[in-house]
Amino acid sequence: MQPEEKFFTESRKKIEEYVQNRISLLKLQMVEKASRLIAMLFSGLVIALLFFFILLFISIMGGYYFAQLTGSLFIGFGIISAFYIIVLLVVIKLRKNVIEKWVINIVIRTFFDKKDDDDDDEK
């Protein structure tokens, strides 16, 4: 085999190896970022569930409090229900402009967090 052919054969193998290594690195980075996102979603779900139960019991307490003030269980819990209807309408109104943008920004920040990538390069 001539030296030029050997050079090109070795170069081709090195390039294929480099491409495979880059693909593996990209896969590992995507798995890391996806797992970080899933961990954030899971912890957010746990926090939201705990917040829901706290809110539920505070709402029951509020319903009985307003029932005691008004003398009617129906009106007391109706006040709490009206409050939640107003909150629901506000959330529906702000959904696209505030909430969706906030969630999108968190996902983008998680996938393109350069700080974590820089820390990995230093190690």
Residue frames as qw, qx, qy, qz and C-alpha x, y, z in Angstrom:
[[0.000, 0.890, 0.455, 0.000, 0.00, 0.00, 0.00],
 [0.402, 0.504, -0.028, 0.764, 1.34, 3.40, -0.91],
 [0.253, -0.181, -0.492, 0.813, 1.87, 6.07, 1.79],
 [0.273, -0.080, -0.113, -0.952, -0.89, 8.30, 0.39],
 [0.626, -0.263, -0.605, -0.415, -3.44, 5.49, 0.50],
 [0.540, -0.259, -0.677, 0.428, -2.42, 4.63, 4.03],
 [0.065, -0.050, -0.259, 0.962, -2.73, 8.28, 5.04],
 [0.452, -0.143, -0.271, -0.838, -6.23, 8.57, 3.59],
 [0.656, -0.261, -0.698, -0.122, -7.33, 5.27, 5.11],
 [0.426, -0.237, -0.594, 0.640, -6.10, 6.29, 8.55],
 [0.087, -0.007, 0.072, -0.994, -7.58, 9.76, 8.17],
 [0.543, -0.246, -0.500, -0.627, -10.94, 8.29, 7.22],
 [0.618, -0.319, -0.697, 0.174, -10.89, 6.04, 10.30],
 [0.273, -0.163, -0.413, 0.853, -9.95, 8.96, 12.53],
 [0.270, -0.103, -0.152, -0.945, -12.72, 11.14, 11.07],
 [0.626, -0.306, -0.613, -0.372, -15.31, 8.36, 11.53],
 [0.546, -0.283, -0.639, 0.463, -14.13, 7.86, 15.10],
 [0.086, -0.050, -0.209, 0.973, -14.32, 11.61, 15.74],
 [0.437, -0.211, -0.348, -0.802, -17.84, 11.83, 14.33],
 [0.658, -0.333, -0.672, -0.075, -18.97, 8.86, 16.44],
 [0.422, -0.218, -0.527, 0.705, -17.44, 10.43, 19.54],
 [0.115, -0.049, 0.015, -0.992, -19.19, 13.75, 18.84],
 [0.573, -0.287, -0.514, -0.570, -22.52, 11.97, 18.34],
 [0.625, -0.319, -0.667, 0.251, -22.03, 10.11, 21.62],
 [0.239, -0.110, -0.350, 0.899, -21.17, 13.35, 23.39],
 [0.318, -0.164, -0.199, -0.913, -24.28, 15.07, 22.03],
 [0.648, -0.330, -0.629, -0.275, -26.43, 12.13, 23.12],
 [0.532, -0.269, -0.599, 0.534, -24.96, 12.23, 26.62],
 [0.040, -0.015, -0.164, 0.986, -25.49, 15.98, 26.86],
 [0.477, -0.240, -0.370, -0.760, -29.11, 15.66, 25.73],
 [0.660, -0.337, -0.671, 0.015, -29.75, 12.83, 28.20],
 [0.371, -0.174, -0.484, 0.773, -28.24, 14.93, 30.99],
 [0.154, -0.044, -0.002, -0.987, -30.36, 17.95, 30.13],
 [0.588, -0.271, -0.531, -0.546, -33.52, 15.87, 29.69],
 [0.609, -0.315, -0.679, 0.263, -32.95, 14.15, 33.03],
 [0.178, -0.106, -0.342, 0.916, -32.41, 17.54, 34.69],
 [0.366, -0.147, -0.238, -0.888, -35.67, 18.76, 33.16],
 [0.658, -0.303, -0.646, -0.242, -37.54, 15.64, 34.31],
 [0.476, -0.237, -0.611, 0.586, -36.11, 16.05, 37.82],
 [0.049, 0.008, 0.135, -0.990, -37.27, 19.68, 37.86],
 [0.528, -0.213, -0.434, -0.699, -40.73, 18.65, 36.67],
 [0.642, -0.288, -0.707, 0.071, -40.97, 15.91, 39.30],
 [0.320, -0.219, -0.503, 0.772, -39.90, 18.17, 42.15],
 [0.216, -0.058, -0.089, -0.971, -42.27, 20.85, 40.85],
 [0.593, -0.276, -0.608, -0.450, -45.08, 18.29, 40.82],
 [0.541, -0.310, -0.680, 0.385, -44.37, 17.28, 44.42],
 [0.115, -0.138, -0.273, 0.945, -44.31, 20.92, 45.50],
 [0.376, -0.138, -0.329, -0.855, -47.53, 21.62, 43.58],
 [0.600, -0.320, -0.715, -0.162, -49.23, 18.61, 45.20],
 [0.413, -0.314, -0.577, 0.631, -48.24, 19.75, 48.68],
 [0.054, 0.051, 0.019, -0.997, -49.33, 23.29, 47.85],
 [0.459, -0.259, -0.578, -0.623, -52.68, 21.91, 46.66],
 [0.559, -0.412, -0.707, 0.135, -53.33, 20.14, 49.94],
 [0.255, -0.254, -0.363, 0.859, -52.35, 23.21, 51.95],
 [0.209, -0.033, -0.228, -0.950, -54.64, 25.34, 49.81],
 [0.495, -0.327, -0.722, -0.355, -57.44, 22.79, 50.13],
 [0.477, -0.457, -0.651, 0.372, -57.39, 22.81, 53.91],
 [0.116, -0.215, -0.156, 0.957, -57.02, 26.60, 54.09],
 [0.306, -0.166, -0.464, -0.814, -60.02, 26.87, 51.75],
 [0.517, -0.440, -0.730, -0.079, -62.08, 24.59, 54.00],
 [0.361, -0.386, -0.467, 0.708, -61.05, 26.69, 56.99],
 [0.032, 0.073, -0.121, -0.989, -61.99, 29.86, 55.10],
 [0.386, -0.318, -0.655, -0.567, -65.32, 28.40, 54.09],
 [0.501, -0.523, -0.664, 0.187, -66.21, 27.61, 57.69],
 [0.271, -0.277, -0.244, 0.889, -64.92, 31.01, 58.82],
 [0.190, -0.053, -0.288, -0.937, -67.12, 32.87, 56.33],
 [0.466, -0.400, -0.733, -0.292, -69.98, 30.53, 57.19],
 [0.418, -0.470, -0.578, 0.519, -69.64, 31.53, 60.82],
 [0.095, -0.200, -0.034, 0.974, -69.52, 35.24, 59.90],
 [0.329, -0.062, -0.424, -0.841, -72.54, 35.10, 57.57],
 [0.565, -0.013, 0.580, -0.587, -74.51, 32.48, 59.48],
 [0.867, 0.374, 0.078, -0.319, -74.90, 30.37, 56.33],
 [0.677, -0.262, 0.607, 0.324, -72.71, 27.47, 55.28],
 [0.624, 0.587, 0.453, 0.246, -73.84, 27.97, 51.69],
 [0.177, 0.979, -0.028, 0.102, -72.77, 31.63, 51.58],
 [0.484, -0.735, 0.439, 0.180, -69.47, 30.94, 53.38],
 [0.654, -0.072, 0.647, 0.385, -68.35, 28.33, 50.88],
 [0.485, 0.774, 0.374, 0.162, -69.87, 30.40, 48.06],
 [0.055, -0.968, 0.208, 0.133, -67.47, 33.25, 48.91],
 [0.510, -0.471, 0.650, 0.310, -64.50, 30.88, 48.69],
 [0.634, 0.360, 0.636, 0.253, -65.84, 29.46, 45.41],
 [0.311, 0.936, 0.164, 0.014, -66.27, 32.96, 43.97],
 [0.264, -0.825, 0.429, 0.254, -62.67, 33.76, 44.92],
 [0.571, -0.177, 0.730, 0.332, -61.44, 30.66, 43.06],
 [0.546, 0.661, 0.495, 0.142, -63.56, 31.50, 40.03],
 [0.108, 0.983, -0.099, -0.109, -61.95, 34.96, 39.91],
 [0.408, -0.607, 0.619, 0.286, -58.48, 33.42, 40.24],
 [0.654, 0.207, 0.688, 0.237, -59.31, 30.96, 37.44],
 [0.433, 0.855, 0.279, 0.055, -60.41, 33.78, 35.14],
 [0.096, -0.918, 0.340, 0.180, -57.21, 35.73, 35.86],
 [0.547, -0.337, 0.713, 0.282, -55.07, 32.64, 35.16],
 [0.624, 0.492, 0.579, 0.184, -56.92, 32.00, 31.89],
 [0.255, 0.964, 0.061, -0.036, -56.39, 35.62, 30.89],
 [0.148, -0.851, 0.488, 0.126, -52.67, 35.58, 31.73],
 [0.914, -0.039, 0.396, 0.078, -52.02, 32.08, 30.40],
 [0.764, 0.538, 0.136, 0.330, -50.48, 32.91, 27.04],
 [0.207, 0.886, -0.177, 0.375, -48.65, 36.10, 27.94],
 [0.304, -0.735, 0.506, -0.332, -47.20, 35.17, 31.31],
 [0.810, -0.291, 0.484, -0.160, -47.47, 31.51, 32.26],
 [0.914, 0.356, 0.153, 0.119, -46.58, 29.88, 28.94],
 [0.401, 0.806, -0.307, 0.309, -43.63, 32.24, 28.37],
 [0.417, -0.688, 0.525, -0.278, -42.38, 31.52, 31.88],
 [0.900, -0.091, 0.424, -0.037, -42.52, 27.74, 31.33],
 [0.780, 0.593, 0.004, 0.198, -40.90, 28.02, 27.89],
 [0.128, 0.851, -0.411, 0.303, -38.08, 30.13, 29.32],
 [0.642, -0.515, 0.539, -0.177, -37.43, 27.58, 32.07],
 [0.931, 0.177, 0.310, 0.074, -37.22, 24.73, 29.55],
 [0.585, 0.751, -0.130, 0.278, -34.93, 26.73, 27.27],
 [0.175, -0.817, 0.472, -0.280, -32.73, 27.76, 30.19],
 [0.817, -0.311, 0.479, -0.082, -32.45, 24.12, 31.26],
 [0.890, 0.342, 0.237, 0.187, -31.45, 22.88, 27.81],
 [0.545, 0.673, -0.070, 0.496, -29.04, 25.72, 27.04],
 [0.529, -0.844, 0.084, 0.037, -27.48, 26.26, 30.46],
 [0.602, 0.645, -0.364, 0.298, -23.90, 27.16, 29.59],
 [0.334, -0.714, 0.499, -0.361, -22.77, 27.28, 33.24],
 [0.879, -0.193, 0.420, -0.118, -23.09, 23.51, 33.64],
 [0.855, 0.486, 0.008, 0.179, -21.39, 22.92, 30.28],
 [0.220, 0.813, -0.400, 0.361, -18.49, 25.18, 31.30],
 [0.593, -0.563, 0.509, -0.270, -18.12, 23.30, 34.60],
 [0.961, 0.086, 0.264, 0.014, -17.87, 20.02, 32.70],
 [0.653, 0.685, -0.173, 0.273, -15.14, 21.41, 30.43],
 [0.101, -0.800, 0.478, -0.348, -13.02, 22.46, 33.42],
 [0.823, -0.371, 0.392, -0.176, -13.06, 18.97, 34.97]]
